[in-house]
Amino acid sequence: MNDAILKSQSRSWNRHAAQYEEIFLDPYHPRVDNPLWNAIDCVVQSGAKVVADLGCGTGPLLPYLNARFERVFAIDFAPAMLERARSRLDKKGLARTTFLERPMHALDDLAGQVDLALAVNSLVMPEILIIDRTIANVKRCLKPGGSFIGVVPSIDAISYHLMLLVDQGVESGFSEREAERLASLQIERRNYDFAMGRFRTRGLRQKFWQSFEVELRMRKAGFLTCEIGKVLYPWDEAESGPGGQSLAGHPRSWDWFFHARV
């Protein structure tokens, strides 16, 4: 990502800091099945370890991490996001957290210092080179036996959602062509590049993932193993828009969870 693109994306994320929870799905909601919690809780002797929240955004994970780890690095390139993240912590939490305003691939000074790295919906840079560079740098910042855990948006879940909406339209009496048009409008299909797994909206550019790509890029960076799972979201208004409750009988939509080890 060149400097001009980086600055443009930083400004875009800054603008959306105050409305972040209104725009994006919440992987931390109680009704979401997220393997992240169990993976963090299974870290042995976490009270003596260091965790890095990469692309921490508004900081919803920081209080949870502060209660479990000795030291926390909170990294984001958008200052407005970091400002909101700081407001979530009390004095004790602030004392244990180091906030770093930088892109999440800039980790040279953290080499070998981190036991657990987290990236929840932040490994979304649309450029392949910067994604590979970021993952490689995450690996270098981990101590022996460390882990990289995260959640990435799923492009195949968008295709699945589109299919369900088309079927719903046809079953409601629309022609297949009209059902496709209405479903495409509902999921904002024009904003997606399904072949390359990219999404663009409100000045933001994001990478969406297939599960096989997550595993391939982790192994390419030198991680020894990479387990893949699903973060399952309920069919509610935030996910599927007006009429979405009628999808409640179908298997839920998902993002990809990963747990890579060095």
TORLO-570781 format. One record per residue (C-alpha): residue number from 0; x, y, z. Coordinates in Angstrom, 3 decimals, always signed. Each point is the difference from the previous one (the first is absolute). Example, Ala and Ser with C-alpha at 12.3 -4.5 7.8 and 13.67 -1.06 7.14 Angstrom:
kedren 0&x +12.300&y -4.500&z +7.800
kedren 1&x +1.370&y +3.440&z -0.660
END
This chain:
kedren 0&x +0.000&y +0.000&z +0.000
kedren 1&x +1.670&y +3.249&z -1.077
kedren 2&x -0.050&y +3.093&z +2.203
kedren 3&x -2.826&y +1.687&z -1.929
kedren 4&x -2.296&y -3.043&z +0.294
kedren 5&x +0.937&y -0.465&z +3.651
kedren 6&x -0.839&y +3.611&z +0.844
kedren 7&x -3.270&y -0.211&z -1.936
kedren 8&x -1.076&y -3.156&z +1.844
kedren 9&x +1.033&y +1.469&z +3.352
kedren 10&x -2.191&y +3.044&z -0.671
kedren 11&x -2.924&y -2.226&z -1.019
kedren 12&x +0.237&y -2.127&z +3.158
kedren 13&x +0.327&y +3.182&z +2.044
kedren 14&x -3.276&y +1.295&z -1.424
kedren 15&x -1.805&y -3.203&z +0.923
kedren 16&x +1.404&y -0.384&z +3.521
kedren 17&x -3.083&y +1.437&z +1.720
kedren 18&x -2.446&y -2.193&z -1.978
kedren 19&x +2.151&y -3.119&z -0.227
kedren 20&x -2.434&y -2.276&z +1.848
kedren 21&x -2.888&y +1.196&z -2.190
kedren 22&x +1.801&y -0.795&z -3.264
kedren 23&x +1.727&y -3.331&z +0.662
kedren 24&x -1.125&y -3.329&z +1.417
kedren 25&x +0.891&y -0.522&z +3.648
kedren 26&x +1.946&y -3.269&z +0.490
kedren 27&x -0.112&y +0.530&z +3.783
kedren 28&x -3.806&y +0.050&z +0.363
kedren 29&x -1.315&y -2.594&z +2.508
kedren 30&x -2.136&y -1.658&z -2.707
kedren 31&x +3.027&y -0.520&z -2.253
kedren 32&x +1.814&y -3.348&z +0.263
kedren 33&x +3.642&y +1.050&z -0.068
kedren 34&x +2.890&y -2.466&z +0.620
kedren 35&x +2.194&y +3.001&z +0.847
kedren 36&x -1.059&y +0.022&z +3.661
kedren 37&x +0.948&y -3.611&z +0.634
kedren 38&x +3.296&y +0.405&z -1.856
kedren 39&x +0.985&y +2.963&z +2.177
kedren 40&x -1.141&y -1.689&z +3.213
kedren 41&x +2.114&y -3.077&z -0.850
kedren 42&x +3.260&y +1.990&z -0.002
kedren 43&x +2.035&y -1.560&z +2.803
kedren 44&x +1.274&y +2.390&z +2.713
kedren 45&x -1.354&y +2.983&z -1.901
kedren 46&x +0.560&y +2.217&z +3.051
kedren 47&x +3.733&y -0.102&z -0.723
kedren 48&x -0.278&y +0.505&z -3.754
kedren 49&x -0.160&y +2.754&z -2.604
kedren 50&x -2.848&y +0.439&z -2.499
kedren 51&x -0.247&y +2.306&z -3.018
kedren 52&x -3.374&y +1.149&z -1.331
kedren 53&x +0.862&y +0.803&z -3.621
kedren 54&x -2.416&y +2.426&z -1.611
kedren 55&x -1.711&y +0.379&z +3.366
kedren 56&x -2.526&y +2.503&z -1.377
kedren 57&x -2.189&y +1.464&z +2.729
kedren 58&x +1.431&y -2.481&z +2.501
kedren 59&x -2.885&y -2.309&z +0.947
kedren 60&x +2.460&y -2.790&z +0.863
kedren 61&x +2.339&y +2.087&z +2.132
kedren 62&x -1.804&y -0.266&z +3.389
kedren 63&x -0.265&y -3.779&z -0.490
kedren 64&x +3.704&y -0.272&z -0.868
kedren 65&x +1.069&y +2.246&z +2.874
kedren 66&x -1.739&y -2.308&z +2.454
kedren 67&x +2.018&y -2.990&z -1.253
kedren 68&x +3.428&y +1.092&z -1.240
kedren 69&x +2.961&y +1.714&z +1.629
kedren 70&x +0.547&y +2.450&z -2.859
kedren 71&x -2.073&y +1.103&z -2.974
kedren 72&x +1.011&y +1.701&z -3.240
kedren 73&x -2.897&y +1.773&z -1.746
kedren 74&x +0.870&y +0.864&z -3.598
kedren 75&x -2.030&y +1.949&z -2.545
kedren 76&x +0.789&y +2.512&z -2.751
kedren 77&x -3.117&y +2.134&z +0.621
kedren 78&x +0.452&y +2.440&z +2.922
kedren 79&x -3.763&y +0.397&z +0.488
kedren 80&x -0.270&y -3.759&z +0.510
kedren 81&x +2.777&y +0.072&z +2.592
kedren 82&x -1.677&y +2.896&z +1.788
kedren 83&x -3.171&y -2.042&z +0.413
kedren 84&x +2.065&y -3.031&z +1.023
kedren 85&x +1.709&y +1.946&z +2.803
kedren 86&x -3.378&y +1.101&z +1.366
kedren 87&x -0.930&y -3.632&z +0.706
kedren 88&x +2.762&y -0.473&z +2.586
kedren 89&x +0.353&y +1.103&z +3.604
kedren 90&x +3.294&y +1.286&z +1.409
kedren 91&x +1.280&y -3.489&z +0.716
kedren 92&x -0.817&y -1.151&z -3.512
kedren 93&x +1.634&y +3.050&z -1.566
kedren 94&x +3.165&y -0.647&z +2.001
kedren 95&x +0.228&y -3.544&z -1.369
kedren 96&x -0.755&y +0.924&z -3.609
kedren 97&x +2.361&y +1.503&z -2.569
kedren 98&x -1.858&y +1.784&z -2.794
kedren 99&x +1.838&y +0.173&z -3.324
kedren 100&x -1.322&y +2.102&z -2.882
kedren 101&x +1.277&y -1.834&z -3.073
kedren 102&x -1.033&y -2.449&z -2.723
kedren 103&x -0.109&y -3.552&z +1.295
kedren 104&x +2.865&y -1.183&z -2.202
kedren 105&x +2.405&y +2.388&z +1.810
kedren 106&x +1.160&y -2.446&z +2.668
kedren 107&x +3.810&y +0.012&z -0.283
kedren 108&x +0.469&y +1.380&z +3.530
kedren 109&x -2.199&y -2.763&z +1.445
kedren 110&x +2.021&y -2.892&z -1.458
kedren 111&x +0.021&y -2.940&z +2.401
kedren 112&x -1.971&y +1.829&z +2.712
kedren 113&x -3.572&y -1.277&z -0.413
kedren 114&x -1.573&y -3.247&z +1.220
kedren 115&x -3.383&y +0.468&z -1.665
kedren 116&x -0.905&y +2.200&z -2.965
kedren 117&x -3.641&y +0.760&z -0.798
kedren 118&x -1.525&y +1.404&z -3.180
kedren 119&x -3.789&y +0.196&z +0.104
kedren 120&x -1.409&y +1.318&z -3.284
kedren 121&x +3.173&y +2.018&z -0.505
kedren 122&x +1.891&y -2.236&z -2.426
kedren 123&x -1.998&y +1.560&z -2.821
kedren 124&x +2.527&y +1.933&z -2.074
kedren 125&x -0.967&y -0.493&z -3.656
kedren 126&x +3.610&y -0.205&z -1.258
kedren 127&x +1.468&y -3.534&z -0.048
kedren 128&x +3.566&y +1.188&z +0.569
kedren 129&x -0.886&y +1.920&z +3.150
kedren 130&x -2.063&y -2.925&z +1.345
kedren 131&x +2.924&y -2.383&z -0.473
kedren 132&x +2.402&y +2.530&z +1.514
kedren 133&x -2.295&y +0.489&z +2.995
kedren 134&x -0.380&y -3.715&z +0.722
kedren 135&x +3.759&y -0.557&z -0.332
kedren 136&x +0.672&y +2.868&z +2.406
kedren 137&x -2.549&y -1.354&z +2.461
kedren 138&x +1.860&y -3.291&z +0.013
kedren 139&x +3.299&y +1.803&z +0.674
kedren 140&x -1.468&y +1.838&z +2.994
kedren 141&x -1.077&y -3.268&z +1.658
kedren 142&x +2.040&y -1.837&z +2.587
kedren 143&x +0.685&y -3.740&z -0.465
kedren 144&x -3.257&y -1.841&z +0.611
kedren 145&x -2.040&y +3.138&z -0.693
kedren 146&x -3.304&y +0.184&z -1.852
kedren 147&x -1.764&y +2.236&z -2.476
kedren 148&x -3.776&y -0.018&z +0.465
kedren 149&x -2.555&y +1.948&z -1.954
kedren 150&x -3.206&y +0.462&z -1.935
kedren 151&x -0.236&y +0.997&z -3.661
kedren 152&x -3.126&y +0.819&z -2.049
kedren 153&x -1.217&y -2.830&z -2.211
kedren 154&x -0.708&y +0.604&z -3.689
kedren 155&x -1.702&y -3.383&z -0.414
kedren 156&x -2.452&y +0.939&z +2.751
kedren 157&x -1.059&y +2.945&z -2.169
kedren 158&x -0.614&y -2.374&z -2.923
kedren 159&x -1.984&y -2.258&z +2.324
kedren 160&x -2.096&y +2.935&z +1.216
kedren 161&x -0.642&y +1.084&z -3.586
kedren 162&x -1.147&y -3.514&z -0.945
kedren 163&x -2.441&y -0.161&z +2.914
kedren 164&x -1.497&y +3.376&z -0.894
kedren 165&x -0.428&y -1.006&z -3.658
kedren 166&x -1.719&y -3.244&z +1.022
kedren 167&x -2.221&y +1.942&z +2.387
kedren 168&x -1.000&y +2.400&z -2.774
kedren 169&x -0.825&y -2.779&z -2.461
kedren 170&x -2.030&y -1.852&z +2.627
kedren 171&x -1.910&y +3.233&z +0.660
kedren 172&x -1.094&y +0.175&z -3.638
kedren 173&x +2.603&y +2.250&z -1.621
kedren 174&x +1.618&y -0.998&z -3.261
kedren 175&x +3.540&y -1.292&z +0.399
kedren 176&x +1.406&y +3.105&z -1.664
kedren 177&x -1.975&y +2.316&z +2.296
kedren 178&x +0.945&y -2.059&z +3.050
kedren 179&x +3.667&y +0.300&z -0.948
kedren 180&x -0.319&y +3.759&z -0.444
kedren 181&x -1.674&y +0.487&z +3.376
kedren 182&x +2.492&y -2.267&z +1.795
kedren 183&x +2.914&y +1.831&z -1.611
kedren 184&x -1.346&y +3.320&z +1.233
kedren 185&x -0.545&y -1.355&z +3.513
kedren 186&x +3.596&y -1.204&z +0.472
kedren 187&x +1.489&y +2.901&z -2.020
kedren 188&x +1.474&y -2.413&z -2.541
kedren 189&x +1.432&y +2.866&z -2.053
kedren 190&x +2.507&y +0.640&z +2.813
kedren 191&x +1.508&y -3.511&z -0.151
kedren 192&x +2.649&y -1.502&z -2.261
kedren 193&x -0.803&y -3.652&z +0.629
kedren 194&x +2.833&y -1.393&z -2.127
kedren 195&x +2.705&y +1.912&z +1.878
kedren 196&x -1.776&y +0.145&z +3.357
kedren 197&x -0.167&y +3.775&z +0.349
kedren 198&x -2.608&y +2.407&z +1.324
kedren 199&x -0.263&y +3.774&z -0.325
kedren 200&x -2.383&y +2.349&z +1.831
kedren 201&x +0.006&y +3.519&z +1.496
kedren 202&x +3.628&y +0.551&z -0.919
kedren 203&x +1.089&y -3.287&z +1.607
kedren 204&x +1.681&y -2.826&z -1.916
kedren 205&x -0.009&y -3.457&z +1.580
kedren 206&x +1.203&y -3.495&z -0.682
kedren 207&x -2.469&y -2.890&z +0.397
kedren 208&x +1.346&y -3.547&z +0.333
kedren 209&x -0.514&y -3.626&z -0.984
kedren 210&x +1.082&y -2.535&z +2.631
kedren 211&x +2.594&y -1.601&z -2.265
kedren 212&x +1.652&y +3.386&z -0.519
kedren 213&x +0.329&y +0.561&z +3.743
kedren 214&x +1.797&y -3.312&z +0.433
kedren 215&x +2.193&y +0.515&z -3.090
kedren 216&x +1.193&y +3.460&z +1.054
kedren 217&x +0.738&y -1.072&z +3.568
kedren 218&x +2.109&y -2.896&z -1.174
kedren 219&x +1.679&y +2.229&z -2.602
kedren 220&x +1.075&y +2.291&z +2.863
kedren 221&x +1.543&y -2.943&z +1.837
kedren 222&x -2.660&y -0.947&z +2.543
kedren 223&x +0.192&y -3.722&z +0.731
kedren 224&x -3.729&y -0.590&z +0.391
kedren 225&x -3.201&y +1.907&z -0.661
kedren 226&x -3.375&y -1.138&z +1.310
kedren 227&x -3.105&y +1.430&z -1.671
kedren 228&x -3.430&y +0.441&z +1.586
kedren 229&x -3.122&y +2.104&z -0.374
kedren 230&x -1.378&y +3.002&z +1.851
kedren 231&x -3.756&y -0.522&z -0.303
kedren 232&x -2.372&y +2.989&z -0.124
kedren 233&x -3.747&y -0.044&z +0.658
kedren 234&x -2.343&y +0.912&z -2.818
kedren 235&x -1.133&y +3.379&z +1.252
kedren 236&x -0.566&y +3.455&z -1.402
kedren 237&x +3.659&y +0.963&z +0.218
kedren 238&x +0.975&y -2.917&z -2.232
kedren 239&x -2.733&y -0.373&z -2.564
kedren 240&x -2.079&y +3.166&z -0.077
kedren 241&x -3.798&y +0.260&z -0.211
kedren 242&x -1.686&y -3.392&z -0.005
kedren 243&x +3.151&y -1.710&z +1.214
kedren 244&x -1.813&y -1.883&z +2.738
kedren 245&x -1.394&y -2.284&z -2.689
kedren 246&x +3.541&y -1.390&z -0.441
kedren 247&x +0.098&y -1.178&z +3.613
kedren 248&x -0.713&y -3.601&z -1.005
kedren 249&x +3.187&y -0.203&z -2.068
kedren 250&x +3.522&y -0.719&z +1.287
kedren 251&x +1.534&y +3.236&z +1.199
kedren 252&x +2.349&y +2.331&z -1.819
kedren 253&x +3.640&y +0.061&z +1.030
kedren 254&x +3.412&y +1.584&z +0.014
kedren 255&x +3.188&y -2.063&z +0.104
kedren 256&x +1.863&y -0.584&z +3.265
kedren 257&x +3.641&y -1.062&z -0.125
kedren 258&x +2.589&y -1.154&z +2.535
kedren 259&x +3.542&y -0.153&z -1.405
kedren 260&x +2.981&y -1.226&z +2.020
kedren 261&x +3.746&y +0.476&z -0.402
END
